[in-house]
Amino acid sequence: MSFIVAIDGPAGTGKGTVTKILSKKFNLVNIDTGATYRCVTLDMLNKGIKLEELDKIKELLEKIDIDLKVENGEQKVFLNGEDVTTKIRSKEVTELVSQVSSIKEVRLKMVELQRKMAEGKDVIMEGRDIGTYVFPAADVKIYLDADLEERAKRRFKQYREKGINMSYVDIVENIKKRDENDKSKEIGALKVAHDAEVIDSTRMSINQVVNEISEIIKKKKKDIKLQAKIYKPRKENAWKKFVRRIVKIVLSTLYHIVYRVKISGEIPKEGAYILCANHINYLDAAAIVLFNKRKVNFVAKEDLFTHGILMWLGHLFDAIPIKRDMQDIEAMKRCLKVLKNEELLGIFPEGTRKGMEKNMKAKNGAAYMAIKSNVKVIPVGIHGTFKPFSKVYINYGEPIDLSEYKNHKDKLDEATDKIMDNIVMLTKKED
């Protein structure tokens, strides 16, 4: 499994310098994505190919050879076997590269190359669309920004040090044009990823920026280690079954005494079903699990698995942790596996407690999985307060067949509403 750090932002924010430092600090492979587009631009200039000559550009892309190497601690860029590290930073290339990178065919080819470069490696990439397009699932996403004047000063100083003759005025105009072009691209436009950390480096030193991003990377690496524990399923064996049975007896007895749980309706003794219940209290999932003769694999937010006892109970009862506010592919796979094994899957369509009371729109995950796996949904209505010695009612309804929506995935909202309507009716039943 690779670890990917994506650093995006406009020209002159210090992305390149910061990326180089971080790559050494965390032993990450530094892939300069901007250099790949500059190589294409330089190759076009060398061969006299114009922007409108798309056929020639396509032909060039089929033959182009771009390679990044580290020599004596410095990254070198090679185009068709030639070291072009300095040439790709020329004024001619700089003025044209944004337009070249806007060409759809160029963008697709370079993204393919960049992804291939990163395969199976711990990498850090800087560019304009790394966190939004190239690697939307990057572990760390940073959007580095700065005022235009400050960016121009930095770029001017950088060019002077490299012996590139370009006036400050020209640099300002070039950056303005580049910003406009980058933000209006059809593919891979410059924008802030919704889950990116935004850092304004205008009044920050390089070391300050590096330190801030370093803390973000360290925290993410720590979280990943914790998630590895959370998501590692425990193998089913005789000892686990025995412990689960004892825990179930003890806790169900306590529940019955304290909350006086009343059950109505039945669940089929075998076969795959999705139990969809309203969510009124953090104790209601446990009530469904404890007072069910069959094992129920409940979907629960991953935050609950960060606590020792809850993590242990979650693994004991094969709960499925899920990341909130994003499409969790791994959790989806585990859910579908449960249904394939003819087991029970428990889901709260509201996604949070008191969802119905707050008139929150239920999520479509349960309906989607029911349709995809061709299993029926059993609505569950929970009514009560979970206050000591007050009654809690758990009412099971008749299985709902959603097969009519099989070829109508655009009607997931309608299927979800059907599930929720049945749940609402069951919440009003008290005997």
N, C-alpha and C positions, 0 to 999 in steps of 0.2 A: 504494500500500500504506500503510495507516494504522499508527500506533504507539499502543498502548493501555497505560495504567498504571491498574491497579485497586487501590484502597485500601479494605480492609474492616476491620470491627471494631465493637465495641459503642459505645453513645452516650457522649460525653464524653471520648474518647481523643485528641481534637485533630485528627481526620481532616479536618474542614472547613478549619481554619486552615492545616494542612500542605499540603493540596491547592491552596489559593489561592496559596501561596508557590511551590510547585513548578510550577504552571501558568505563572506569569510567568517563572520561571527557565529553563524548557525550552521556552517558547512552545507550551504545550499548551492545548487548549480544555478548560475546566473545566465539566463537566456535573454539577450537583448533583442526584443521583438522589433523595435524600431529599426535596428540595423538590417533586418531582413527586407523591409520595405525600401530602405535606402539602397540596398544592393540591386533590387529590381529597377529602381530609378536610374542608378548609375549604368546598369546594363543597357537600358533603353537609350540613354544619352550617348553611350559609346557606339551603339549601333544605328543611331539616328532615327529611332522609332518615336513617332508622335503619339500623343494621348488618344487621338481619334482612330489610330490604326490598330483596332482591336484584334484582327487576325494575326498580325505580327506579334502583338503582345502575348497572345495565347501560345504562339509558337515558341516565343522566348521562354515562357513559363514552363514549357515541357522540357526544355534543355538546361535551364538554369541550375547551377550547383552552388549552394550557399552553405558555408560551414563556419562554426564558431569554435575557436581554440584558445586555450590559456597557455601563454608562453612567458616564462619568467615572471609569473604572477599577474600578467596583464592579458586581458581578453583581446584576441585578434580576430578580425573578420575577413573571411576569404570568399571571393567571388570567382567561380570557375577556376579555382586553383591559385588565384592571385590575392596577395594581401592588400586589401582595400580599406583598412582601418581608418586611414586619414582621408582618402579620396571620397568616402561616402559622407563626410562632413563638409564638403565644399559648398560654396554659395549656390552653385547651379543645382546640386542635388537637394539642398535645403529648401530652395524656392519651389521645387517641383514635387517633392515626396508626398505631400499631403494629397495632391490631386491623383497621384499614382495609386496611393493606398485606398482611394475612394473607388477605384475600378473594382467591380464585383469579382471578376475572375482573379485579380491579383489578391484581393482580400481572402477569398476562399482558399487559394493555393498556399498563401503564407500561414493562415490559421492551421491548415493541415500540417504544414511543416513544423510550426511551433508546438503543436500537440504531440507530434511524433518525437520531437526533441525532448519533451518532458516525460515521456512514457517510463513508468517505473522508477522515477527519480524524485528526490526532494529538491524542489526548484523554487526560485524566486524570479518573477517576470515583471517587467515594467512596460507600460505602454498606454494606450488610450481606451482599450476595450477588453483588457485581460479578465477583469472580474465580472464583466457583463456579458461577454460573448465567447472569448477564447476558453476561459475556465470559469463558468458561472458557479461551479461547485467548489471553488477554491477554499481552502481552510481559513485563510486570512485574506481579507480584502481591505486595501487602504486606498483612499482617494486623497492624493496630495495636491494642495492648491496653494496659490500665492497671488499677490497683486501683479498686474501687468508690468508696471514699472520695475518692480523688484525682479520679476522673471527676466526682463530685458537686460538689466544690469548683470545678472548672473550669467546669462548666455554670452554677453559681450566679453566679460572677464574670461569665461571658458574658452571662447574663440581666440582671444589674444594669447592665452597660454599655449594654445595648440598651433599658433602661427597662422590662423585663418583670418584674412583681412575682410572684415565686414563692419560697416558703421553702426553706431547705436541706433540711429534713425531707421536704417534698413532692418535691423533686428526687430524693433518695435512693430514696424509694419508687417514684417514676415510672421511674427507671432500672432498679430491680430487676424491676418488672413488664415493662418493655420487653425486658430481657435474656431473661427467661423466654419471652415471646411470640415474640421473634425466633428463638430457638433451637428452637422447636417448630413453626414454620411448615411447612405441607405443601409449599409451593413456595418456594424461595429462602431456606431457613433459614440463620441465622447460624452459620457454621462455618469452620474454617481449611482453605483449599485445600491439597491435598497438596504443591503446588509453590510455596507462598507463603513469603515471608520474614517471620517473626514478630518484631515489635519491641515490647518492653514499655517504654512511655513514662512509667511511674510516676515515675521519678526522673530523667527527661530533660527538658531544655528544648526548646522548639519548634525552635530552631536546631540542636540536636543531632540531633533526629529528621529534620529537613530534610536535614542533611548526610549522615546515614546512608543515607537513601533516594536522595539524589542520586548517591552512589557506586554504588548498585545500578543506577540508570537509566543512568549513564554506561557501566558495564560491559556492560549489555545492548545498548546502542546499538553498542558496539564489536564485540560478538559477532555482531550482525546484519550488520554490514559484512563480517565474515569469512565468515559463512554465505552471503552473496551471491556471494562468490568460489567457495565450495565447491559450491554448488548450480547455478551457471551452467554448463550443458552446453556443451562445445566442439563446434563444427560439424565434421561429417565432411567431409574433403576429401582430395585426392590426397597432399598433403604430410603430413598426419596419418597416413594409411595407410602411407606410406613410412617415416616415423619409427618407427611402431609395429612394422613388420616388422623393421627393423634392431635395435631394442631387444629384440624377442622372440628373434631369432637369438642375440644376444649373451648375454642372461640365461639362455636355455634351455641353451646350451652350458655356462655356468658351473654351472648347477644339475645338469646331467648328470654333470659331472666331480666336483663336490663331494659331491652327495647320491645319485648313482647311481640315479636315478629309474627305476622299472620300471612300465610301463603294461599293464594287461590289460582286455579288454573293448573295445567300440566305441561310439561315439556316431553316430547317424544323420547323414548328410552334409547333410541339410536339414530344415527344420521347426522349430517352436518346442518347446523342452523346458526343464524346470526341473532343474538339477543340484543335488541335495541331498547334501552331504557332511558327515562328522564333522569337527570342528575341533580339531586337536591342537597346532598351532603357527602363529605369525603368517606363516610362509612357505608354508603349504599352499595358500592361495588362489592365490598366484602360480604355484605348481607346476601347478595345474589349468589356469590361463590359458595358461601358456607351452607346455605339452605338449598343446595342443589345436589341431587344424587350423582349427577354427572359432573365431570371437571369442566369448568368454564375458563377459557383463556381470555382474560380481559385486556383491552387496550387502555394503557394509562400514560399520562404525560411523563416524559423522561425525568422531570424534576423530582418526582417521587422516589426515584431510584438512587438519588444522591444520599439518602439517609440509610444508615446501616441496617436497622431492623426492617424497614420497608423494602430495601433492596433484597434482603434475604427472603422475605415473604413473597415478593414479586417473582423471584426465581423459583421458589418452592411451588407456587401455584401457576407457573408458566405464563405470567402476565407479559404483555408485549409493550415495551417502551416506545413511545412515538414522539418525534420532535414537533412542537407546535408551530403554527404559522408558516409551514413549508411542506412541500411534497416529500414525505419520508419513504423512499423506495424500499429500503431495507425492512421497515415495519410492514409495508404493504405485502412484501413477499412472505413474511412470516404469517400474516393473517391468512393469505391464500393457502399456505401450506396447512394451517390448522383445519381449514374447510375441506381441503383435499383429503385429509386424514379422517374425515367424518366426525370431527369434534365440534364443540360449541365455542363460538367466538362472541365475546361481550363487547359492546360499543355504546358509548354515550353520543348520539348524533349531535347534541347541542355543543359538545366539545368542552363545556365548562359548567360549573354548578350554577343553579338558578337561571339557566338559560331561558326557559319558558316564561318565568316570572318577568324577565327583562325584555321579553319579545325579541330575543335574538334569533337570527336565521340559523336553522340547523345545517350542519355540513353534509355534503353529499357522499362522503366516504363509504358509509354503510350500504347505501343504495348501489353505489358503483360496484362494491365487492360482491353483493348479492347477485347482481345481474351478470357480472363477469364469471363468477363461479357457479351460477345457476343453482343457488340455494335459496331457501325461503327465510323470511325474517319473522322472528317471534317478537311482537311488541311487548314491552314490560312497563307497567305503570306503577310508580312508587309514590305512596302517600303517607305522610307522617312528619314528625319533627325530629326524630332521633334524640329526644330528650329522655332521661332516665324514667322508666316505668310508664312511658306513654306508648301507645300502639303504633307500629309501623306496618303498613300494608304493601305487599309485593304481589301484583296481579299480572299473571301471564295470559296473553290473548291468543287467538288462533293464528297459525302461521300465515304469513302474507306472501303470495306468489307474485313476483315482479317480472316474470318471464315476458309479459307483454311489452316491456321496455327494452328487450334484448337488442333490437335493431333500431332503437330510438334513444341513443345516448344523449341526445340534445334535450331529453325530457327528464334528466336526473332530478331537477328541482321538483317536478311533479311526483316522481317516485318517492322522494324524500318527504314531501308533504303528506303522502299517503301513509307512510310509516308514522309520522308525527301525529297525525289525526287519530290513529288507533291508540297511540301512547296516551294522548290527552284524555280520551274516553276512559282508559283504564285507571288513570290517576284519580278519577272521581268515584271509583268503586271501592267500598270499604267493607264488604262482606262477601 
